[in-house]
Amino acid sequence: MLFASPTFLFVFLPLCLAAYFASPSTPAKNAVLLAASLVFYAWGEPVFVVLMAAMTLVNYAAALAIDARDGAARKTALALAVAINLSTLTVFKYVGLIAVSAGLPDPQIPCRWGFPSSPSTACPT
């Protein structure tokens, strides 16, 4: 589903906005946004919803680890989180280009246009 498609503009977006504004509390609104994000992403490629959920959990755990530490341990946790995110991005966006450039067969990863980052970068406040 594209942002400019009639399905998005006249069905998905109004339903999401209605659910969001009907939600009574901030946690409920956040749950609506998370669910809408997963549905929107699954509409394009359902297989990668599991990847996005896993990366969301990894980033949430990283945010908790960064918050719980001080000094060098905090920097190490941040560096590890960035390395995990960049590694995932590299695999799903650039592995085909790297393989073809090295003379290897294209691994045919279906999602090479980018990695979702909006729900994955949410941190607890």
URCORVEN-V311512 format. One line per field, one symbol per residue. burial: I if it has 9 or more other ideal C-beta (glycine too) atoms within 8 Angstrom, else O. A space follows every 50 residues. Layout:
burial->???
//
This chain:
burial->OOOOOOOIIOIIIOOIOOIIOOIOOOOIIOIIIIOIIIIIIIOOOOOIIO IIIOIIOIIIOIIIIIOOIOOOOIOIIIOIIOOIIOOIIIIIIOIIOOII OOOOOOOOIOIOOOIIOOIIOOOOO
//
